């Protein structure tokens, strides 16, 4: 696994071969550590990523489906006072949705 910028934080996704890394260049990457390859680049930050967290969840079924689909929610916080949330399909690692919000850190 090769990264383009020093990694500042990382988080393993329980019960999967996935690892999420956050770097000082603002990039967030989803890796398959079993195969040693990059699954997705979840960029969106404009400053260094300071923290990451993940949780397993579910999402509504695809059209015509009957069961909830497994999903991973990834949350990152950046030095520029922003937080991003990305929902990824647990089976394919592909992003389903990506949301950002500005957090005002001024007193």
Residue pairs with C-beta under 8 A, 6 or more apart in sequence:
1 31
1 33
1 36
1 37
1 38
3 21
3 23
3 29
4 23
4 25
4 27
5 23
5 24
5 25
5 27
6 23
6 24
7 21
7 22
7 23
8 22
8 23
8 24
8 48
8 49
8 50
9 21
9 22
9 49
9 50
9 51
9 52
10 19
10 20
10 21
10 22
10 52
11 19
11 20
11 52
11 53
11 54
11 74
12 18
12 19
12 20
13 19
13 20
13 54
13 56
13 72
14 54
14 56
15 56
16 72
16 90
17 32
17 33
17 34
17 35
18 30
18 31
18 32
18 33
18 39
18 72
18 93
19 30
19 31
19 33
20 28
20 29
20 30
20 31
20 52
20 54
20 74
21 28
21 29
21 31
21 52
22 28
22 48
22 49
22 50
22 51
22 52
22 76
23 29
23 48
23 49
24 48
24 49
25 48
26 43
26 44
26 45
26 46
26 47
26 48
26 49
26 78
27 41
27 42
27 43
27 45
27 49
28 41
28 42
28 43
28 44
28 45
28 49
28 52
28 74
28 76
28 84
28 86
29 38
29 40
29 41
29 42
30 38
30 39
30 40
30 41
30 42
30 74
30 88
30 93
31 37
31 38
31 39
32 38
32 39
32 93
39 93
40 88
40 93
40 94
40 95
42 74
42 76
42 84
42 86
42 95
42 98
44 84
44 98
44 100
45 76
45 78
45 80
45 82
45 84
46 78
46 80
46 82
47 78
47 79
47 80
47 82
48 78
48 79
49 76
49 77
49 78
49 79
50 77
50 78
50 79
51 76
51 77
52 74
52 75
52 76
52 77
53 74
53 75
53 76
54 72
54 73
54 74
54 75
55 72
55 73
56 70
56 71
56 72
56 73
56 90
57 70
57 71
57 72
57 73
57 87
58 68
58 69
58 70
58 71
59 68
59 69
59 71
59 87
59 96
60 68
60 69
61 67
61 68
61 69
62 69
69 89
69 90
70 89
70 90
70 91
71 87
71 88
71 89
71 90
71 96
72 87
72 88
72 90
73 85
73 86
73 87
73 88
74 85
74 86
74 87
74 88
75 83
75 84
75 85
75 86
76 83
76 84
77 83
77 103
78 84
81 102
81 103
81 104
81 105
82 100
82 101
82 102
82 103
83 100
83 101
83 103
84 98
84 99
84 100
84 101
85 98
85 99
85 100
85 101
86 95
86 97
86 98
86 99
87 95
87 96
87 97
87 98
88 94
88 95
88 96
89 95
89 96
